[in-house]
């Protein structure tokens, strides 16, 4: 499913995005610490190097780094990585319907290389195995619904077989990664440049700043069309682009965001009095009904690619895990998948 995606640099904040960096420039190396491994075409960084400075989206209390360069870092086993992951993205934050955590893997296996991806597709798994990863961390679950067979006669069965036969564990960080501090929607809010950010739907079992979605304020009023353009330039290039519902010249200030599918949150969005709701996978009927609740058509809607909206979190997640592993005395190579798992290949529009 790889479609030669163009990925934006993960450390390009809202100012850089606002300057309209074009798609070619957005394909620059991912972050000042990330080296491009030409042989594999991957963005790779050792965890020991990440541990030298805090990540922008690191949860509070993890900013202190050991200053002794002579400290020898060890290769973690999978159980050690699971402890670090739980510190960052506790399973208790996952929605009740969700399936997160370890899918495949032996807790006592060494983990020298870790790859991050949005989806555990067969192509992503092959990419991870070709790079030599012992752990693949994906946002979306492989087995969200119950199964009674993992025979290699189905796509999911082949995925399980390839992972086990290739010696690669699979770990899912889904709605716990959405809800946690520094999670998917926090990163999206940061890219857009929101301040005074709060959860759109606070977590039932978490801190006040944890929960699904975020709502915050732009630095000043901005035209809806300009905001949509900034978002478009910050996302990986995918076929579907960005869809907008609302007056292009309308001024917006309060913004609600939810990485991934967010049309179940319209009640919370309306309660927040947001001018615009930015999310993905908006369906016809919920979007149409949302536009007719108020005579002025607010909240306006900006609809993104599901994959693209959640890809933005991967570099921040990679950096955060590298920092925590380094704090705990471990080192592993970390990489971002370069496979575009957006399911659409091309789109036809009027005039195109």
PyMOL commands that set and color helices and strands:
alter all, ss='L'
color gray80, all
select helices_A, chain A and resi 14-18+25-27+47-50+78-88+91-93+122-131+155-165+175-179+184-192+224-234+266-272+284-292+306-327
alter helices_A, ss='H'
color red, helices_A
select strands_A, chain A and resi 35-37+42-46+76-77+101-104+110-111+113-117+135-138+169-172+195-202+211-223+243-245+251-261+276-280+300-304+333-336
alter strands_A, ss='S'
color yellow, strands_A
deselect
rebuild
show_as cartoon
